[in-house]
Amino acid sequence: MRLGLARSPKHSLSLAVARSGWEPVFLPLTHAVESGDAPPFPIQEADALLVLSPAGAKAVADKVAPHQVVLLQGHGTFEALGAPDGAAQVAFSPRAEGLWELLRTRFPKGGRFLLVRGERSRGFLETVAAGTPWRIEAWITHREVAETPQPSCAGLDAVLALSPLQAELLKAAPPDLRRYAWGERTAEAFAATGQAVQGLCEPTTEALVGFLRDQIFRMSSEAPR
């Protein structure tokens, strides 16, 4: 079974796909473009940086000061940052809600924080922190854009969309291609564009292995005998 996803063969997600019994196939639906915007205030003045995605981590990796506290949404974001001095910490769950929980646990009295995010972030942290002692200012470091031309899905049994934009772009793919969503927002993007989604995976590498193994079982059970 061949699964397309926008990660290189040696990326942790592709390795997880291989462990599950699927063959990972590099399918670069989108790529990140750095905005070039300056942060709203100097990075060194932040009590901590909050980073939502691997693209954001890559955008700031060479700008983070030694021993700067960085709180990250998921392990893929941690890998992208590199975290050379151990000052980075991953949220308890790979969602903005988990990052909010980690922030309040690590800084119970509040503080001033710099949120590294893309332009299509859902804005949860800014909204939930409004009027609280946790003062969060956003730094839009990148945006996700579609690859041109779009890669072919020929020969794939399924595709794992890793973002809402990737899900939207798959509207042009064959309707019988199995579509899997990485997280709830991606599943919502499939639905909003009229595409049926065959499965939603919690956005962690550990969950992905179990999810894909379960999909193999389901597909074998549904196959004509």
N, C-alpha and C positions, 0 to 999 in steps of 0.2 A: 504494500500500500504506500502510495507516494503523497506526501503532504507538502504543499507549498507554503512558505512563510518568509517574511522579509528579514531574515537573519542569515549570516554567513554559516558555512558548515561547521566551523569550530566554535560558534557562539553557544552559550549554555543552553539556550532554548532548543537549538538544533540538536545538541547532544541529548537533551531530554527526549526529543522526538525519536531519536534513534534507539534510546533505551526502551521506549514503549513498544518497539516492534515495527514502527513506521520508518519509511525512508524520507529524511528531510530534503527538500528541494528549495534552493535559494530562489525566491520570488520577490524581487525588489519593486514593490508596488509604489512606495514613496521613499523620500529621503528628507532629512532635516537641513534647513538653511538657516544659518545664524543671522540674527537681526542686526547685529552691530550696535545695538542700543547700549548706552552706559547704564549702570545701576542707579537707582534713585538716590542712593547715598553710598559712601565708601563701604566696600565689603567688610573691611576690618572693624567697622563700627557696629556691625550686626552681632547680636548675642549668639545667633546661629543662622546658617543658611538652611533653607528648606528646599529640597529638590524633588520634583515630581516624576521625572522620567530620565531614561538613559541619554536622550538627546540633550536635555538640560545639563546633565552631569558632564557630558563631553564639552559643552559650551563653556563651562566654568572651571574645568579641571585644572587648567594652567593658571587660574586667577585666584584660587583659594590659598589663603595665607597658611603657613605652618601652624598646626594645632588649632586651626579654625574649626569650631564645632559645626558639623554638617549633619542634618537629619534627612533621611532619604525614604522615599515611599516603598521601594522594593529592592530585592537583591540584584536585579538586572541594573538598576540605577547605581547601586553600590559598586558593581563590577566596572561600569563605565567611568565612574569617578576615580577609581584606583585606590582611594583612601590610604595613602602611604603611611600616615602617622597614627592611625587608630583613633582619630578624633571623630570619625563618622559612625552613625548608628542608624540601623534600619528599623522602620516602623513595625509594629506588632502585626498588622495586617496590611496587604499591599494596596491600600486605597487611601485617598486623601483623609478619610475619617480616621484611619489608623495613624497617619502622620500627625493629625490634630491631637490624638490621644497621647502620642509620644511627646509632642511638644509640651503639653501641659504637665506630663509626668517629669520631664527633664527640667522644665522651668516653671515650677509651681506658682511663682510670684509674677509671672509675665515677663515682658521685655520687648525689645525691638528686633524684628526678624526680617530677613530678606528672602522672598519667595522666588525661586528660579523656576520659570514655567514657559510653556509655549503659548502662542496666541489663541489656541482653541481650548485651553484649559477651562474646565467648567466653573472655576471661581469659587469652589466650596470653601477653601480656607479663608479667603478674604471676607466672605459673607459671614461665616460662623464666628470669626474673630472680631467683627465690627463692634466697637463699644466695650471691648474687654481689655484687660491689662496686657494681652498678647497682641502687640501692634505689628501687623504684617503689611509689608510693602512689596508689591510685585515687580519683578524684573523679567520682562519678556525677552528671552535670549534667543529664541528660534521659532521657526514655523515649519510645519510639515507640508511638503508639496508633492504632487504626483510625478512619477517618472514618465518621461516622454521619449519614445513611445512606451505604452504599457506592455509589460512582459506577457507572454502567452501562458495560458493555463493548460495548454495541451499536454496530455499524458498524466495529469494529476488526478488523484482520486478525491482529494479534498484540499481546502485551503484554510489556513488559520489567519484571520484578520486581526492585527495587533492594535488597531486604532479605529476610531469612527471613520476617518477619511479612507482608510483601506477598505473598510466595509462598503462605503459608498461607491468606490471605484469598481468593486466586484459586481456591480449591477450589470456591467457589460460582459461578464463571464458567462459561460454556458449555464443554463438553469439547472441542469442535472449535477453540476459540481457541488459536492458537499461543502457547506459553509460552516465554519466554527468561529466562535467569537471569544476573544481574549478580554473578558470582563463585561460588565453590564452595559456600559456606554457603547461599546462596539456592537453588542446585540441590539441595542436600541437603534443604532444607525442602520443595521440590516433591515430591521422592521420598518423604519421610516422610508426606506427606498424600495419597499415592497418585496424584499427578498426573504425567503424562508431560511431559517438558521437551524441546523441539525444538532447543535450543541453549544453550550456556554461553559467556558472553563474559568475557574477562579484564577486570577493572574499571578500564579507562582509556578516555578519549575516543577515542584513536587506534585502539585495538583495536575499539571499537564500530563505527566507520565501516566497517572491513574486514569485521567479522562480519556486519553487516546487508547489505552488498553481496553477500556470499557467500550469505546467506539468500535474497536475490532470485533469484540464479542457481539455487539449489537448487529453489526453488518453481517457477520457470519450466521447469526440467528435468522436474519431477514432474507438471506440468500435462498433462491429456489433449491429444493432438494430433489 
